[in-house]
């Protein structure tokens, strides 16, 4: 024990903790955290190859890929790999370090192959969804990798009005659902992939609680969010959070917060021209506060009272270390274009 009552290692640990706290509460700059060593299966790809690496040093691959393929997504049990003409699932190496294998193959409809497409996957590894962008009436494909519950939904409103193409899909893992941003028809969809989802009451009714609409099962069916009149283009989805009941959107020169349970915008504020045209708005979500930088100024949004204050910047937070990129594979021809660590 030293004169201060602590041994040297303990004192150093305490000083480091105090320094970290000072950075958080003063907003001081900090160096990026050191990469976190890989402790799970990792997938990495170049423009032309896909590889799999175990936490030790074993490599599997390569699988040939096209530079036009969208980025794969690692989920529990393996990797979803979007190709031009199919969505493929590669199962992770087994307990005996067997090589990954293609365990699921969903061919894209022939009419979609020539079109750009959008897709998303839930982290559980069972569900994915896909849609072509270029159709007047797109179809949302729900893809069940582990069971018989795949289902197609034409992009139509209840009265048959076309909803256009799918602009964006967001996987909401905490809600076991997919959020669908349509380009027309004034509405979004939230599709629950929870077999215990509550019933949906659709129809032209005054109040579904009065029994004026017949319920239908909520599982795999679209719950419609009528955000603007049907003849208008709905707000464009900017960002959604997997475990939160709200999303950030844009309607022309306004930013919106859309509440997914209430099914309508709860907050809106004007945008300047630069913010409206910006491809990305930085956001920080801290407990019940959402900070959005749409333009030059930050806005702080209280997601409990749905109040907005402009000019409040987010607190400086200690960033979690990013996973370390896999080392080079034997004979790999070039640098990684991307990599993903498989969740546990």
WOLIN-V333234 format. One line per field, one symbol per residue. phi: phi as a letter, one per 30 degrees, with the letter a starting at -180 (. if undefined). A space follows every 10 residues. Layout:
BEGIN
phi = ???
END
This chain:
BEGIN
phi = .dddjbdded dddddddddd dddddciddb ddddededbb dbbbbcdbbb bbbdedbdcb kccdbceddd ddbdbdjlbd bdcdcacccc ddedechdde bdcabcddee dcddcebbaa bdddjdcbbb addccdbdcd ccccdcacce acbddbdedj ddcicddabb dcddchbbcc cddbiibcbb cdcceceddc cckdbdaddd idbddbeddi cdcdcdcbee dcddeddcab ceccdbbcbb bicbcbcccd ddiadcabad cdddddcddb cdbbcbhccc cbccjdcdbc cddcchbbbd jcddddcddd ddddddddde iddadddaab cddd
END
